[in-house]
Amino acid sequence: MLNHIVLLKCRADVSESQRQLVFSALQNLVDLIPGLLSCSSGANNSPEQINRGFTHAFHMQFIDSQARDNYLPHPEHELVKTMIGDILADDEAPVLVIDYET
């Protein structure tokens, strides 16, 4: 199984409803992209305060790395990437992606 974790720095002026539209669109990809098993997302609520400006995250599980590789250029993923770009902070590095296999 391949785990795909994405951290986001969202702009402060983005409404909760706009963020929820993005997270709903991400969740909908589970039904649209073969090999994408699950998606969960949410706002950071860690009391440790070491988030380095990252405010939100999502985690996807793929059946394997090939499924992830097929997801990356998928047209539905490209649409959601545009939605994500619309809510990101003006920052040198507003997104962090980590993938690992289990």
C-alpha positions in Angstrom: 0.0 0.0 0.0 1.2 3.5 -0.8 0.4 6.4 1.5 0.4 9.9 0.1 0.4 12.8 2.6 0.0 16.4 1.5 0.4 19.4 3.8 -1.0 22.7 2.8 -0.5 26.3 3.8 -4.0 27.9 3.2 -4.6 31.6 3.0 -6.2 33.1 6.1 -8.9 34.8 4.0 -10.2 31.4 2.6 -13.6 30.5 4.0 -14.3 27.2 5.7 -16.9 26.4 3.0 -14.3 27.0 0.2 -11.8 24.6 2.0 -14.6 22.1 2.4 -15.3 22.2 -1.3 -11.7 21.3 -2.0 -11.7 18.5 0.6 -14.9 17.1 -0.8 -13.5 17.2 -4.3 -10.5 15.2 -3.0 -12.8 12.7 -1.4 -14.7 12.3 -4.6 -11.5 11.2 -6.4 -11.8 7.9 -4.5 -14.8 7.0 -6.8 -13.1 8.3 -9.9 -9.5 7.1 -9.9 -8.8 3.3 -10.0 -6.5 2.2 -7.2 -7.2 5.2 -4.9 -8.6 3.4 -1.8 -9.2 6.3 0.6 -8.8 10.0 1.3 -9.1 11.9 4.6 -8.4 15.5 5.2 -8.7 18.3 7.8 -7.2 21.3 9.6 -4.2 21.1 11.8 -5.0 20.8 15.5 -1.7 19.8 17.0 -0.9 21.4 20.3 2.8 21.0 19.6 2.9 24.2 17.5 5.6 22.9 15.1 3.5 23.0 11.9 5.8 25.6 10.2 2.8 27.4 8.7 1.0 24.3 7.4 -2.6 24.7 8.2 -4.3 21.7 6.6 -3.5 18.2 5.3 -4.9 15.3 3.4 -3.9 11.6 3.3 -4.6 9.2 0.5 -4.0 5.5 0.3 -3.3 3.8 -3.0 -3.2 0.1 -3.7 0.4 0.5 -4.9 2.8 3.0 -6.5 1.5 2.3 -10.0 -2.0 3.5 -8.9 -0.4 6.7 -7.5 1.6 7.2 -10.7 -1.7 6.9 -12.7 -3.4 9.3 -10.4 -0.8 12.1 -10.7 -1.6 13.0 -14.4 -5.3 12.0 -14.2 -7.6 14.8 -15.5 -9.8 14.7 -12.4 -6.7 15.2 -10.2 -5.6 18.1 -12.4 -9.0 19.8 -11.7 -8.6 19.4 -7.9 -5.0 20.7 -8.1 -6.4 23.9 -9.6 -8.9 24.2 -6.7 -6.1 23.6 -4.2 -3.9 26.3 -5.9 -6.8 28.8 -5.4 -6.7 28.4 -1.6 -2.9 28.3 -1.0 -1.0 31.0 0.8 1.5 33.2 -1.1 4.5 31.3 0.2 7.7 30.0 -1.4 6.7 26.5 -0.5 2.9 26.2 0.3 2.7 22.5 -0.3 4.7 19.5 1.1 4.2 16.0 -0.2 5.5 12.8 1.3 4.8 9.3 0.0 5.7 6.0 1.7 4.9 2.4 1.3 3.6 0.1 4.0 
